[in-house]
Amino acid sequence: MLDFQIKGRGFQPVNERWWPDTQKQWATKLLQANKKFWPQERDPQTGRPWKALSPKYEAWKDQHKPGSPILRYTGRMQDSAKIVPKGNGLEVLTTRYGKYQQFGTSRLVARPWMGVPDTSMKELTALAWKNIFSSKSK
């Protein structure tokens, strides 16, 4: 086994337990970032507009919920959405049908409403570096 010792100026110790704090912070930031895209009816990851509703469903929805956005009927899916740490990653928790809107089905076109927006990458990277170089050790 080899042991290394680094001496000199400019070296900063790293927090080897940086990931759990980073996961929690990323979960919060990503949910905030995704929510900005919902009123715009856009995919948070690509920025592309969601596909339009079918004319038949759009007419029905306009009768029952006039003026409501494409992915909003009761509001449950978006209002209940959470992003939480899970293992070494993050998990989206929401209604059982949230995944069908995200990925689509054989009868339902995908309208991705969760993702990692490019606009968030700079902030997420800064959070990770802040935690890596924090002196906090648990």
N, C-alpha and C positions, 0 to 999 in steps of 0.2 A: 504494500500500500504506500502511496505517495502522499505526503502532506505538503501543501504549498503555503507559504507565508508571503504576503505582499506588503512591502514597505515603500514609503515615499509619499509625496504629496499628490493630491488629486484623486486618490482612491477613496471611495465611499462604501461603507458596508451596506449590504442589501438585506432586506427583510425577506427571509425565506418563506414566510407565511403570508405573503401578499395576496394570494388568490381569493380566500374567503371574503375579505373586505371588498376587493375589487368586484367580485361577483354581485354582491349586494348593491354596490353603487351602480354597476352597469345595469342591473335589473331596473332600478328606479329611473335612470337616465333613458333607457331604451323605451320604457312605457311612455314616458313624457314625449319622447321624439315621435313615436308611432302615433300618438293621439293628435299631433299636429296635421297629419296627413288625412285623417278621417273626414273632416269637414270638406277637404278638397277633393274627396273621392279618388284618391290616388294610392298606388302601391308604394309603401314607404321605402322599399329597397330600390326600386327603379325610377320612381316618380311618374310612371305611366298611369294614365287615367284607368279606372276600373271599367270593365265592359258594361255597356248599357243593359238595363233590364229588358226582358222580352216585351214586345208591345202589349201582349195580353196581360202579363203580370203588372206591368207599369200602369195600365189602365185600372186594374183592380186596386192596386196600392194607392193610386191617386184618389180613388173613391173612398177608401177606408182610412188612409193616413196622408192626406194631401200635404205636399211640400216636404215630406220626409226624405232624407238622403237615401242613396242606393242600399247601403248596408245597415240601415236603421229602420226598424219597425217598432219593436218594444223597447229597444235600447239595452236589453239584457246582455247581449254578446259583448259589446264594447264597455258597458258600465261595469261588468263583472271581471273584465280582463285584468290579469296580474302576470307579472314575470317574476319568477322565483329561482333561486339557485337550486340546482339538482345535480348531484355528483360533481363532475368537472365542467358542467355547462349551465345553461339556463333553460327553463321550461315555461311555456305559456299556458296559463290556466284560464279557462273561460267556459262558456256553454258547450254542450256536446256538439252543436252544429257549427261552432267557430272553425273547426278544421275543414269542414266541407266548403265554407266560404273561402278559406285560405287556399286550399288545393284543388277544389272542384270535385265533381263526380262525373259519372257517365251522362248525367242529365243536367248538371249544374256547372256553369262556367266558373273557373277560378277567379276570385277577386281578392288577391293577397292584401290583407289588412294589417299584418304584422311582419316585421323584418328588421334588418339592421340598416338604417338609412345611412347613405354615404355622408350625409351632413353631420352624423354623430361620431364618425370615426376619429376625428381629431380630439374630441372631448373624451372619448373612451380610452384612447391611447394615453392621453395626459393623466387620466385617473389611474391607469395601470402603473405608469412610471412613478407617479406620486407614492403609490403604495409599495412599490418595489424598493424605493429608496427611503421609505419612512424608517425611523429607528424603532418602530413598534415591533416587539416580538412577544408572542404569546406563549 
